């Protein structure tokens, strides 16, 4: 089984570059799995996406 994952910023919903990044990952088949609230910083939650 080949599992790929990516981490991206989730709080920056208004930021066009992060929005484009999330759309790109979704287009590549990645699906949101979990948000880690303290992965980088408590004010900077991380969206963990996987592609199986």
Residue frames relative to the residue before (quaternion, step in Angstrom):
aa qw qx qy qz dx dy dz
X 1.0000 0.0000 0.0000 0.0000 0.00 0.00 0.00
X 0.2039 -0.7777 0.5882 0.0873 3.55 -0.92 0.96
X 0.0194 -0.8033 0.5940 -0.0378 3.58 -0.42 1.23
X 0.0882 -0.7732 0.6270 0.0351 3.54 -0.86 1.01
X 0.0333 -0.7994 0.5992 0.0294 3.56 -1.10 0.61
X 0.1148 -0.7586 0.6372 0.0732 3.51 -1.30 0.49
X 0.2346 -0.7249 0.6277 0.1598 3.52 -1.28 0.48
X 0.0823 0.7837 -0.6132 0.0550 3.55 -0.99 0.81
X 0.6070 -0.5611 0.4238 0.3702 3.52 -1.27 0.36
X 0.2222 -0.7906 0.5574 0.1217 3.59 -0.90 0.87
X 0.6368 0.5630 -0.3392 0.4030 3.59 1.07 -0.60
X 0.6474 0.5367 -0.3135 0.4411 3.57 1.15 -0.57
X 0.0755 0.8448 -0.5247 0.0734 3.58 0.85 0.95
X 0.6893 0.4651 -0.2795 0.4800 3.57 1.12 -0.59
X 0.5792 0.5858 -0.3685 0.4308 3.56 1.26 -0.24
X 0.4279 -0.7455 0.4544 0.2339 3.58 -0.51 1.20
X 0.6514 0.5223 -0.3448 0.4290 3.61 0.94 -0.74
X 0.6710 0.4639 -0.3099 0.4883 3.62 0.95 -0.74
X 0.6046 0.5445 -0.3566 0.4592 3.57 1.06 -0.67
X 0.6578 0.4976 -0.3008 0.4787 3.59 0.96 -0.85
X 0.6257 0.5386 -0.3318 0.4565 3.57 1.04 -0.77
X 0.6742 0.4838 -0.2991 0.4712 3.59 0.87 -0.93
X 0.6465 0.5101 -0.3224 0.4668 3.61 0.98 -0.76
X 0.6183 0.5331 -0.3380 0.4684 3.58 1.04 -0.74
X 0.6680 0.4941 -0.3059 0.4648 3.58 0.84 -0.95
X 0.6413 0.5135 -0.3260 0.4677 3.60 0.96 -0.81
X 0.6505 0.5141 -0.3113 0.4644 3.59 0.99 -0.82
X 0.6775 0.4698 -0.2752 0.4945 3.59 1.17 -0.57
X 0.6386 -0.5762 0.3075 0.4070 3.58 1.29 0.18
X 0.4767 0.6610 -0.4528 0.3616 3.60 1.23 0.13
X 0.1593 -0.7772 0.6047 0.0706 3.53 -1.09 0.78
X 0.5265 -0.6236 0.4652 0.3428 3.59 -1.02 0.75
X 0.1719 -0.7991 0.5704 0.0811 3.56 -0.89 0.91
X 0.7925 -0.1754 0.1719 0.5582 3.57 0.73 -1.04
X 0.2950 -0.7072 0.6100 0.2017 3.53 -1.26 0.53
X 0.1784 -0.7674 0.6105 0.0810 3.55 -0.83 1.07
X 0.3272 -0.8031 0.4700 0.1643 3.54 -0.35 1.27
X 0.7877 0.2767 -0.1485 0.5300 3.60 1.10 -0.55
X 0.2714 0.7959 -0.5060 0.1921 3.60 1.16 0.44
X 0.7764 0.2055 -0.1124 0.5851 3.57 0.84 -0.99
X 0.7512 -0.1838 0.2121 0.5975 3.51 0.83 -1.10
X 0.5966 -0.5966 0.3833 0.3758 3.60 -1.03 0.60
X 0.7021 0.4223 -0.2634 0.5092 3.60 1.20 -0.41
X 0.7218 0.3727 -0.2044 0.5461 3.57 1.31 0.07
X 0.0434 -0.8493 0.5257 0.0187 3.61 0.49 1.14
X 0.3487 -0.7467 0.5468 0.1478 3.50 -1.18 0.77
X 0.2501 -0.7316 0.6161 0.1507 3.56 -0.98 0.91
X 0.1907 -0.7687 0.6065 0.0696 3.55 -0.74 1.14
X 0.0348 -0.8056 0.5909 -0.0273 3.58 -0.65 1.15
X 0.1512 -0.8023 0.5739 0.0642 3.58 -1.05 0.77
X 0.1254 -0.7334 0.6627 0.0850 3.49 -1.35 0.49
X 0.0644 -0.8127 0.5790 -0.0095 3.56 -0.49 1.21
